[in-house]
């Protein structure tokens, strides 16, 4: 469970680093999105302006052609061959038409509406008496312009300009008229289609299709009337531009213009998707590049974090978990390139751990290692371990004689001073030859490494040195306080295969020394303890803390 928790914490820290990097690049993403929106709006505004401009240009072109047509009719009407309807009338009108491609045809009709001469063969079969422009010119005697219509001979959309020829009394006796071809629609359509898939649609005031270039949708044919929401939206548009979805499902930006004569509405449509595609394509490329940069930044940040941060955090976390589990004596050593702050933290952690160990493992009164340290020392060797079996050692269990009466008679303050003095005497004997620990109120343990063949004799001689050091009374405030000691000894591997087992036998030997009259050293356990050790080395001295018994 602790390891899983640690991994979870590590993952959270990584995600925090990723979040930091993401937050760092988010403003750039926001700027890119804002730039996309701005560029799209600018492109749409430019497309609207372009569509409106093309529509205005078409209307202006038609107006200029209309003026030219009127001037041409006024000049031609003064020619005698036309006024008098001579045989040269056809030849003259064909000559006029030949150099002016914007004219679909030019005719002269009498007052009944029948053609008398013209620029197209078979002209005398034509009767325009039913045309509104003819009726208007005859009734008013003034120049008249038709709505856009489909020519009966040319079958092309035209706007007819009609000029009455007056007699001497000022009454119309004939009408000279010219069909102005809407050829300029093709030019505007060609210009519109060069960019953004432009189309040109022209309607008359009744919704009749005058022109549709390029032809779309296919169902729309010139001369047909269409009363649909799409057509009505264009005919009723109040603004110069409008955005609509045409019957084929394509959304276009339409520029709309109306001719001053002829009742024609021109709609120039630019495909919205083609307006935005270049911008969105460039944005996608830039956005992909930005995502790659962000991913690289995140990967680089994680690599740097792993190398300079997370390794140190894991080492500190592991050390903290071990400290929590009671495993002291470990120090944190971070890799060289981990952040300096983590090195400072590791140094502080090591100093704190050292202080904890001092408080946990040293006896506060005597300054000697305490019982917890001894337990750690014993567990570090391992019970019955092979290494311990090949290292001869002696375990001495020491208990003071005569200390309780001193403590009872003079109080704990004097007792503590006596214990401190006794500890110094034992420590002077032990010196650097072994390890001395205070494990109880007046109990001590010595672990003595042995060398040579006479280990038991050496251990007993060492015990006698300690006992002899206690023969001199302890002097406290001019008082000589006699305190002796009893010592039990056990050897590894002769008596037990582990230090823990030897300590249990030494403790039993200590009590044998107490029963035998105190102030003595016994280096063998009584039979009962020996038999117990033979069966199991799980017996522990009486002072072992039950909560820490798992160490044995």
Buried (B, 14 or more C-beta within 10 A) or exposed (E): EEEEEBEEEBEEBBEEBBEEBBEEBEEEBEEBEEBBEEBBEEBBEBBBBBBBBBBBBBBBBBBEBBEBBBEBBEEBBEBEBBBEBBEBBBEBBBEBBEEBEBBBBBBBBBBEBBBBBBBBEEBEEBBBEEBBBBBBBBEEBEBBBBBBBBBBBEEBBBBBBBBBBEEEEEEBBBBBBBBBBBBBBEBBBEBBBEEBBBBBBBBBEEBBBBBBBEBBEEEBEBEEEBEEEBBEBBBEBEEBBBBBEBBEEBEBBBBBBBBEBBBBBBBBBBBBEBBBEEBBEEBEEEBEEBEEEBEEBBEEBBEEBBBBBBBBBBBBBBBBBBBEEEEBEEEBEBEEEBBEEBBEBBEEBBEEBEEEBEEBBBBEBBBBBBBBBBBBBBBEBEBBBEEBEEEBBBBBBBBBBBBEEBBEEBEEEBBEBBBBBBBEBBBEBBEEEBBBBBBEBBBBBBBBEBEEEEBBEBBBEBBEBBBEBBEEBBEBEEEEBEBBBBBBBBBBBBBBBBBBBBBBBBBBBBBBBBEEEBBBBBBBBBEEBBEBBEEEBEBBBEBBEEEBEEBB
